């Protein structure tokens, strides 16, 4: 950990770990296409990731373990964005789906329900559901 990391806000640190998860999904099939890169650039801007941080995270995404938000709705929104990442090239590969399952568990979804939640998330994104509809459906699939 660098000295500067000691003073990084918790929220920005979570943004970097979340961005790292997006990068890991983009590289799940060993390459990143133009649509995935464009989506990453958009998310970096949204998450206030600097160009230097963007480069560091792309070079070593494994250095940023996921730090899930406490709020359930924020977790669902992150799952929505992670699922959009795998669908950005309009093709979902098995490796990408497996990574999203692992990240769903990392986000706090129950291990025994992660596959069902992830399958539903993929279905919803591929059918162009918005965040509100996505959230309702995931809550229905992930009832406590």
Buried (B, 14 or more C-beta within 10 A) or exposed (E): EEEEEEEBEEEEEBBBBBBBBBBBBBBBBEEBEEBBEEBBEEBBEEBEBEEEBBEBBBEEBEEBEBBBBEEBEBBBBBBBBBBBBBBBBEEBEEBBBEBBBBBBBBBBBEEEBBBBBBBBBBEBBEEEBEBEEBBEBBEEBBEE
